[in-house]
């Protein structure tokens, strides 16, 4: 299928709204500002995309301004990239970016830090400003990012639709003798042809006993007759991720696999049914484990059973808040988006992961993609 991109990109106006909310938090907490590093949070608030290195590049957000802190020789590059208006302040190779930031913050001001900043830069700032003037800005930043706007949800939906179509093509490609590496290459090529930002962000293709390893096995594999197949892949559209997993067999008749598949589907549905506005994230993880316990799987993280959390948030990062995990008392709110993937692992035999994502609306949960239909029917 050839895709065009009908979904609007995130606009400058939306980014300004995000900055306004961040500034409200800055003022409420009596901060001089928030320092964004070369992270997805920099992209979220300013639109500037930059990959981290040993040289700091980021943005200082204060109640009145956005200032970009840039290595001198990168200034011309930054000027060509999309970003919100703001003064570009440079530091040269023999200078300290931390000292520049300290001067901008001023004497006595407190600075909240992007929680994605590397530890070496925290130490540089602590030496320049004093650790007592630095605080973790993660709560402030993540609290905004985990509630998605309509535009963000539309981008995620588009990416999910694209990846689900690639999954359909992969299913048609599967036959005994195909190599996992062939399938991975096919997935990347089809994502790229369909207009994803950079092809596949990842692709896990596992056959047989390797499906019991949640993130796949090393080396190439060849699909054998009667093998379980697990395919987990995604892409990005304007930075926003998709992430879908299907587990199936090409032919029916394996009663152990089919019985386990339906338990997995029951657990996935239990997570969806437990998702209500105001309910703690941990309740959803509990719901999946209760299903498994009724079928004598687990308990807790014991195998055969569910070895990890039941889901994770998704947006500009493929794993972000909210996490659907035991002990997380964060209440679900409209605009949250997260995976539903309570994988069941039978060590050295097979694993089953059915992964679809949910967005919370004021009326309750909504699937981004419809769940799989059956053990040999990975699509509704």
Secondary structure as the mmCIF struct_conf table of DSSP 4:
data_model
#
loop_
_struct_conf.conf_type_id
_struct_conf.id
_struct_conf.beg_label_comp_id
_struct_conf.beg_label_asym_id
_struct_conf.beg_label_seq_id
_struct_conf.end_label_comp_id
_struct_conf.end_label_asym_id
_struct_conf.end_label_seq_id
BEND BEND1 UNK A 7 UNK A 7
HELX_LH_PP_P HELX_LH_PP_P1 UNK A 8 UNK A 11
HELX_RH_AL_P HELX_RH_AL_P1 UNK A 12 UNK A 28
TURN_TY1_P TURN_TY1_P1 UNK A 29 UNK A 30
BEND BEND2 UNK A 32 UNK A 32
STRN STRN1 UNK A 33 UNK A 36
BEND BEND3 UNK A 38 UNK A 39
HELX_RH_AL_P HELX_RH_AL_P2 UNK A 40 UNK A 46
BEND BEND4 UNK A 54 UNK A 55
STRN STRN2 UNK A 58 UNK A 61
BEND BEND5 UNK A 63 UNK A 64
STRN STRN3 UNK A 66 UNK A 71
HELX_RH_3T_P HELX_RH_3T_P1 UNK A 72 UNK A 74
HELX_RH_AL_P HELX_RH_AL_P3 UNK A 75 UNK A 80
BEND BEND6 UNK A 81 UNK A 81
STRN STRN4 UNK A 87 UNK A 91
TURN_TY1_P TURN_TY1_P2 UNK A 93 UNK A 94
BEND BEND7 UNK A 95 UNK A 95
HELX_RH_AL_P HELX_RH_AL_P4 UNK A 97 UNK A 105
TURN_TY1_P TURN_TY1_P3 UNK A 107 UNK A 108
STRN STRN5 UNK A 111 UNK A 113
TURN_TY1_P TURN_TY1_P4 UNK A 115 UNK A 116
BEND BEND8 UNK A 117 UNK A 117
HELX_RH_AL_P HELX_RH_AL_P5 UNK A 119 UNK A 129
HELX_RH_3T_P HELX_RH_3T_P2 UNK A 131 UNK A 133
STRN STRN6 UNK A 134 UNK A 136
HELX_RH_AL_P HELX_RH_AL_P6 UNK A 138 UNK A 145
TURN_TY1_P TURN_TY1_P5 UNK A 146 UNK A 146
BEND BEND9 UNK A 147 UNK A 147
HELX_RH_AL_P HELX_RH_AL_P7 UNK A 150 UNK A 173
TURN_TY1_P TURN_TY1_P6 UNK A 176 UNK A 177
STRN STRN7 UNK A 179 UNK A 179
HELX_RH_AL_P HELX_RH_AL_P8 UNK A 180 UNK A 193
TURN_TY1_P TURN_TY1_P7 UNK A 194 UNK A 195
TURN_TY1_P TURN_TY1_P8 UNK A 197 UNK A 198
BEND BEND10 UNK A 199 UNK A 199
STRN STRN8 UNK A 200 UNK A 207
HELX_RH_3T_P HELX_RH_3T_P3 UNK A 208 UNK A 212
BEND BEND11 UNK A 213 UNK A 213
TURN_TY1_P TURN_TY1_P9 UNK A 214 UNK A 215
BEND BEND12 UNK A 218 UNK A 219
STRN STRN9 UNK A 222 UNK A 222
HELX_LH_PP_P HELX_LH_PP_P2 UNK A 223 UNK A 224
TURN_TY1_P TURN_TY1_P10 UNK A 225 UNK A 226
STRN STRN10 UNK A 229 UNK A 237
TURN_TY1_P TURN_TY1_P11 UNK A 238 UNK A 239
STRN STRN11 UNK A 240 UNK A 241
STRN STRN12 UNK A 244 UNK A 248
BEND BEND13 UNK A 250 UNK A 251
HELX_RH_AL_P HELX_RH_AL_P9 UNK A 255 UNK A 274
TURN_TY1_P TURN_TY1_P12 UNK A 277 UNK A 278
STRN STRN13 UNK A 280 UNK A 280
HELX_RH_AL_P HELX_RH_AL_P10 UNK A 281 UNK A 294
TURN_TY1_P TURN_TY1_P13 UNK A 295 UNK A 296
BEND BEND14 UNK A 299 UNK A 299
TURN_TY1_P TURN_TY1_P14 UNK A 300 UNK A 301
BEND BEND15 UNK A 303 UNK A 304
STRN STRN14 UNK A 305 UNK A 305
BEND BEND16 UNK A 308 UNK A 308
BEND BEND17 UNK A 310 UNK A 310
STRN STRN15 UNK A 311 UNK A 313
BEND BEND18 UNK A 315 UNK A 319
STRN STRN16 UNK A 320 UNK A 324
TURN_TY1_P TURN_TY1_P15 UNK A 326 UNK A 327
HELX_LH_PP_P HELX_LH_PP_P3 UNK A 330 UNK A 330
STRN STRN17 UNK A 331 UNK A 331
HELX_LH_PP_P HELX_LH_PP_P4 UNK A 332 UNK A 332
TURN_TY1_P TURN_TY1_P16 UNK A 334 UNK A 335
STRN STRN18 UNK A 337 UNK A 340
STRN STRN19 UNK A 344 UNK A 346
TURN_TY1_P TURN_TY1_P17 UNK A 347 UNK A 349
STRN STRN20 UNK A 350 UNK A 352
STRN STRN21 UNK A 355 UNK A 355
STRN STRN22 UNK A 356 UNK A 361
TURN_TY1_P TURN_TY1_P18 UNK A 362 UNK A 363
STRN STRN23 UNK A 364 UNK A 367
BEND BEND19 UNK A 368 UNK A 369
HELX_LH_PP_P HELX_LH_PP_P5 UNK A 370 UNK A 372
STRN STRN24 UNK A 374 UNK A 374
TURN_TY1_P TURN_TY1_P19 UNK A 375 UNK A 376
STRN STRN25 UNK A 377 UNK A 377
#
